[in-house]
Amino acid sequence: MAKRYRYAFAKKKEAKKGKLSAGLAVASFLLFLAAVLTASYLNGKMGFIPGGISLFAALLSVYGFIMGMISFSEPDKKHGAGFIGSILNGVIMVGWIGLFLAGM
């Protein structure tokens, strides 16, 4: 009889900073929606409120991008959420920069 090989694959957990990165991307997008709704509700008055929300959301996306990049250095972890979070935060960052430059 032929020799049977048994392989055991270790179940890897998702990187914590990767999950944080994906969560921050979602939070930044939700804050973008909140800023748009607030600006439309206030009819352009008191612009510091949607501006503050937007600034906070932009900083969250920058922090999420950094956490996504750091998550790739965690050994023996899955990096799917970090990959998705990094891409989403990068796209959101570019969107915020474009929105800021269009306003200038």
N, C-alpha and C positions, 0 to 999 in steps of 0.2 A: 504494500500500500504506500501511496505517496505521503510524504510528510506534509502536514497541514500547518500553515503559519497563521498565527492569530495576531492581529494587529489591534492595538487599543489606542484610540485617539483621545487625547486629553481635551476636555471641554473647557474652552477658554471663555473668560468673561469679557464683557465690553470694557474698554478703557474708560475710567471715570471722567477724565478730562474731555474725552470725546463726547460723552453724553452731555456734559456741561456745555460744550461748544454747540451741539445741536439745539439744546434748550435755549441758549442765548440767541441763536438765529431766529427761532420762533418768537421769542420775546421781543426782539428788535423789530420784526415784521409787524407784530401786534401793536407795538408802540407807534410804528409808522401809520397804521390805520387809525389809531387813536388821535394822532396829531392832525391827520387830514380831516377827520370828523370834527375835532375841536375847532380847527380853523374855519371850516364851513359853517359851524354852528355860531361862532362869534362874528362872522361876516368881516373878517380882516381886522377887527378891533382886538386890542390886548394881544398883540402878536408874540409877546414874550412867553405866553403859555405854550402854544404849539412849538415855538422855537426851543424852549427848554425841553419839551418832550422829545423833539427831534434830535437835539444834541445828546441827550441821554441815550437814545436808541442808537445813534451813530457810535458812541463810545462803547456800548454793549456789543455791537458787531465787531469792533476792533478787538475788544477783549476776547470775544468768542473765537475770532480767527487765530489769535495767539494761543488760546487754550487748545484749539484743534491741532495746531502745529506741534505743540508740546506733547499732545497725547500720542503722537507717533513714536515717541521715545520710550513709552512704557513697554517693558518686555513681557512676553507671554500673554498678550491681550489681543482681542479683536479690535480692529480699527475702522470698522464700517461707519459708526456714528461720528467718529472724528473726521473721516473723509467727507461725509455728507455735511457735517457742521462747518468744516473749513471752506468748502465750496459755497455753501449758502451764505456764510458770513462774508466771504470775499465778494460775492455778487451784491449783497446788501451794502457793503462798504463802497463799492464803485457807484451804486445807485445814490447813496447819500452824498458822495463827492460830486457827482453829476448834478444833483439837485441843488447843492450849495453853489456850484459854479454857474448854473443857469440863473440863480437868483442874484448873482453879482452882476 
